[in-house]
């Protein structure tokens, strides 16, 4: 990796453009599931962390995003993709504090090199009943080697797919759940990325103006 500039690596233009538009984007633009009037079962936050390319950090086309594979021993969502994050605790000042604390606990992320860019609207996950606030961030001073499955009870491994692979029409497909749900999907190093994580990623890339149309994308049946 090249030497990190004194001010850190700047985010790609598409990401700064998205951040500028966030105040005008309602929750419906990210998901059809929004928090109920009285709130969900618990407040939580996830860190949607974009980072410079591992091999060529100065190339904006090589930008990556941090995804985890949940531990296969977990009682719920075992082996599924996720962003670092979890439930809000009393000492957390805001959603960003929750997301950064959870990322430090789960994957060893050092928050000093991370720039929080903004919060997306709070969404709801019906399966868990959680209200989730996605926190958008940029890793100005990345050290990919420092990310690891620190909390093995929750994380099996850490992945950093390149955004250009996620926007490659040849790598995108739809996932059909037995319940009838159909949503975006990718395969990343043998991990099927689908569900809330894939849906949120897809909407972020779409709103940033860099995602292709889904027309013609093949559909894969989800095997549970």
Secondary structure, DSSP 8 states (H G I E B T S, - for coil): -----TT-----HHHHHHHHHGGG--GGGT-S----TT--SEEEEEEEEEE--SS-TT-GGG-EEEEEEE-TT-SSSTT-EE-EEEE--TT--SHHHHHHHHHHHHH---GGGEEEEEEEEEEEETTTTEEEEEEEEEETT--GGG----STTTEEEEEEEEHHHHT-GGG-EEEE-TTS-EEEEEEETTEEE-HHHHHHHHHHHHHTT-----TT--EEE---
